[in-house]
Amino acid sequence: MGLAATIAAAASSASVRWTPTASDRYQLVLSTTPSAAQLRGPFTAMELDGFDTPASVVASLHALGKRAVCYIDVGTWERWRPDARSFPRRVLGKPDAGWAGERWLDIRQQRVLLPIMAKRFQRCVKKGFDAVDPDNVNGVENPSGFKLTMGAQLSYDRAIAALAHRDGLAVALKSFAGGAAALEPSFDFVVEEQCVQYQECSKLAPFVAHHKAVFDIEYTTSLGFCGALPGGIEGLAKHLALDAWVRWCPSAAG
């Protein structure tokens, strides 16, 4: 049995501790560690960096009756991460445009990448996170430097979801509207970026149809986009830096 198949088999017997719903109000703070006051904000789930966030912050969220989602990059290499040297040079592709220090990964190399990602997810578990948001699962849509196929991308993404489920973590499909129909059975919710701006919200309909939460982030200070969101998608406005500033669409719960 191959590595991905072994992970999938183990995942099938794991129970997910918590899965967000459309009634949750989502918040993301990735550029800094939120203050105690920011943790008390009017949201029910907060996404935080899996490496930089202390377990004490996750515990504080839980004490407030809130949930914590672990941000982990699974599709690009980040030179500043403590495990950056674990990645062989052969799996490092072209730079991720606009993000200094990041390079696309050769997601065809699952035997190399999945053990590294498994350790990252275990970090999330040890800190007490309830779910994981694996970023950059759409390398096939970008100039990665590798001849990636949709089949290879879907295979890798499903293996990533199975890793999360094996650890009892709910898992988000991050900003891959083009893969939503194929990946809906494997993922528990969606964290999308700019589906209104790029006119891709309709592609997320399979998640809405299966009553799975879909959170769309638009990088703006205006809520003018809210009226363009289809039913079942909760919208929030954020700064691109993903600091603590946020505005939720009026339809958002809470």
Legacy VTK file of the C-alpha trace (Angstrom):
# vtk DataFile Version 3.0
C-alpha trace
ASCII
DATASET POLYDATA
POINTS 254 float
0.000 0.000 0.000
1.393 3.429 -0.971
1.902 6.270 1.490
-1.177 8.230 0.404
-3.332 5.097 0.559
-2.027 4.274 4.031
-2.879 7.789 5.228
-6.357 7.585 3.693
-7.018 4.245 5.375
-5.961 5.618 8.748
-8.023 8.755 8.204
-11.183 6.770 7.560
-11.248 5.631 11.194
-10.401 9.019 12.722
-13.118 11.279 14.079
-13.066 15.006 13.384
-13.463 16.937 16.636
-15.183 20.013 15.195
-16.270 21.335 11.812
-17.340 24.946 11.214
-20.808 25.697 9.911
-22.300 28.645 8.062
-23.492 29.964 11.431
-19.875 30.506 12.519
-18.263 33.920 12.178
-14.720 33.505 10.859
-11.666 35.633 11.590
-8.045 35.353 10.398
-4.987 36.919 12.029
-1.775 35.684 10.412
0.637 38.627 10.521
0.853 38.879 14.305
-0.128 37.176 17.528
-3.501 38.609 18.541
-3.837 40.420 21.821
-6.108 39.271 24.632
-8.629 41.945 23.643
-8.584 40.805 20.012
-9.253 37.229 21.078
-12.474 38.429 22.700
-13.802 39.843 19.419
-17.256 38.984 18.002
-16.269 35.825 16.144
-16.554 32.108 16.816
-13.493 30.756 14.979
-10.068 32.289 14.410
-7.372 31.163 12.004
-3.798 31.561 13.254
-0.332 30.677 12.021
0.558 27.104 12.957
4.226 27.864 13.573
4.106 31.284 15.207
1.097 30.893 17.480
1.783 29.675 21.038
-0.395 26.911 22.440
-1.434 29.367 25.142
-3.283 31.481 22.565
-5.202 28.437 21.341
-6.057 27.602 24.953
-7.274 31.174 25.496
-9.603 30.890 22.507
-11.001 27.638 23.864
-11.527 29.220 27.274
-13.638 31.869 25.529
-15.734 29.197 23.832
-14.117 29.802 20.434
-12.373 27.516 17.950
-8.874 27.721 16.453
-7.867 26.924 12.864
-4.220 26.218 12.056
-2.714 27.897 8.996
-0.117 25.684 7.309
1.389 26.138 3.837
1.413 22.831 1.960
2.008 24.013 -1.602
4.902 26.441 -1.395
8.226 26.424 0.412
8.801 29.284 2.857
12.449 29.961 3.553
11.852 31.315 7.084
10.129 28.238 8.495
12.116 26.143 10.988
11.737 23.018 8.819
12.771 24.731 5.558
15.888 22.549 5.272
13.741 19.423 5.245
12.772 20.135 1.633
15.178 18.744 -1.007
16.141 21.286 -3.659
14.584 19.130 -6.371
11.068 19.827 -5.064
11.516 23.631 -5.103
10.116 25.386 -8.158
9.612 28.957 -9.273
8.974 31.796 -6.820
5.379 32.416 -5.809
4.875 35.825 -7.425
4.341 38.609 -4.936
5.445 36.618 -1.893
9.128 37.015 -1.105
10.904 33.887 0.073
8.286 31.444 -1.246
8.712 28.885 -4.016
6.179 26.450 -5.441
6.556 22.791 -4.518
6.528 19.802 -6.850
3.370 18.266 -5.445
3.944 15.154 -7.571
6.644 14.210 -5.035
4.211 12.984 -2.394
6.683 10.564 -0.807
8.890 13.552 -0.008
6.267 16.111 0.929
3.613 14.202 2.871
5.902 13.195 5.776
6.919 16.859 6.157
3.296 17.969 6.113
2.355 15.235 8.569
4.840 16.714 11.051
3.380 20.159 10.489
-0.130 18.924 11.179
1.103 17.199 14.318
2.370 20.590 15.462
-1.182 21.893 15.065
-2.552 18.967 17.073
-0.049 19.439 19.891
-1.015 23.093 20.191
-4.670 22.155 20.473
-5.995 23.467 17.149
-9.416 22.240 16.030
-8.938 22.431 12.254
-6.329 23.156 9.610
-6.266 25.497 6.615
-3.654 24.130 4.175
-2.636 26.931 1.813
-1.526 26.891 -1.825
-3.288 23.706 -2.903
-3.686 25.135 -6.407
-0.193 24.958 -7.867
-1.613 23.589 -11.125
-3.181 27.009 -11.745
0.137 28.816 -11.298
3.539 28.989 -13.058
5.168 26.563 -10.623
8.068 25.518 -12.815
6.738 21.943 -12.926
4.508 20.218 -15.462
1.677 19.670 -13.033
-1.597 18.102 -14.106
-5.005 18.489 -12.531
-4.896 14.793 -11.687
-1.647 15.212 -9.762
-3.004 18.255 -7.938
-6.212 16.523 -6.906
-4.278 13.482 -5.726
-2.014 15.616 -3.537
-4.888 17.679 -2.150
-6.873 14.568 -1.228
-3.809 13.168 0.530
-3.461 16.429 2.468
-7.112 16.248 3.544
-6.625 12.638 4.618
-3.622 13.662 6.746
-5.762 16.204 8.564
-8.591 13.742 9.135
-6.161 11.142 10.428
-5.220 13.650 13.118
-8.839 14.457 13.964
-8.680 17.888 12.333
-11.321 19.411 10.102
-9.734 20.650 6.870
-10.454 23.647 4.655
-10.173 23.852 0.890
-8.179 27.052 0.425
-8.679 29.279 -2.626
-9.086 26.528 -5.212
-12.542 27.182 -6.614
-11.538 25.376 -9.797
-11.129 22.154 -7.834
-14.163 22.537 -5.580
-16.451 20.112 -7.393
-13.860 17.329 -7.383
-12.597 17.967 -3.857
-15.826 18.621 -1.966
-16.098 15.012 -0.729
-12.614 15.248 0.824
-12.807 18.669 2.503
-15.004 19.926 5.347
-15.291 23.646 4.590
-13.887 26.398 2.353
-11.706 29.420 3.016
-11.778 31.267 -0.299
-10.077 34.491 -1.321
-11.740 37.033 -3.614
-14.373 34.838 -5.216
-16.401 37.978 -5.902
-13.482 39.852 -7.425
-12.569 36.923 -9.674
-16.197 35.897 -10.339
-15.665 32.356 -9.030
-18.232 32.129 -6.231
-20.549 29.913 -8.273
-17.828 27.250 -8.443
-18.165 26.765 -4.681
-21.781 25.633 -5.024
-20.961 21.943 -4.327
-19.945 22.849 -0.762
-23.028 25.000 -0.245
-25.241 22.221 -1.617
-23.785 19.809 0.944
-24.334 22.316 3.775
-20.624 22.906 4.308
-19.395 26.308 5.484
-17.874 28.624 2.873
-16.033 31.753 4.028
-14.974 34.261 1.366
-12.310 36.883 2.088
-12.250 40.034 -0.043
-9.231 42.309 0.379
-11.014 45.628 0.705
-12.237 48.015 3.389
-15.703 48.198 1.830
-18.607 45.794 2.212
-19.881 46.619 -1.248
-19.127 43.080 -2.410
-21.537 41.480 0.046
-24.552 41.785 -2.216
-22.766 39.750 -4.900
-22.241 36.739 -2.668
-24.496 33.766 -3.423
-26.579 32.362 -0.614
-24.666 30.071 1.705
-21.361 31.962 1.440
-20.301 34.127 4.370
-18.164 37.141 3.476
-15.567 39.150 5.332
-13.392 42.104 4.383
-9.749 42.005 5.423
-6.490 43.851 4.869
-4.115 41.886 2.637
-1.683 41.732 5.566
-4.266 39.645 7.444
-3.910 41.631 10.625
-6.724 41.846 13.182
-8.848 44.336 11.217
-12.044 42.763 9.868
-15.560 43.631 8.708
-18.193 40.964 8.203
-21.021 41.020 5.705
-24.397 41.709 7.358
-25.551 38.198 6.503
-22.792 36.684 8.636
-24.070 35.050 11.816
-23.698 36.895 15.065
LINES 1 255
254 0 1 2 3 4 5 6 7 8 9 10 11 12 13 14 15 16 17 18 19 20 21 22 23 24 25 26 27 28 29 30 31 32 33 34 35 36 37 38 39 40 41 42 43 44 45 46 47 48 49 50 51 52 53 54 55 56 57 58 59 60 61 62 63 64 65 66 67 68 69 70 71 72 73 74 75 76 77 78 79 80 81 82 83 84 85 86 87 88 89 90 91 92 93 94 95 96 97 98 99 100 101 102 103 104 105 106 107 108 109 110 111 112 113 114 115 116 117 118 119 120 121 122 123 124 125 126 127 128 129 130 131 132 133 134 135 136 137 138 139 140 141 142 143 144 145 146 147 148 149 150 151 152 153 154 155 156 157 158 159 160 161 162 163 164 165 166 167 168 169 170 171 172 173 174 175 176 177 178 179 180 181 182 183 184 185 186 187 188 189 190 191 192 193 194 195 196 197 198 199 200 201 202 203 204 205 206 207 208 209 210 211 212 213 214 215 216 217 218 219 220 221 222 223 224 225 226 227 228 229 230 231 232 233 234 235 236 237 238 239 240 241 242 243 244 245 246 247 248 249 250 251 252 253
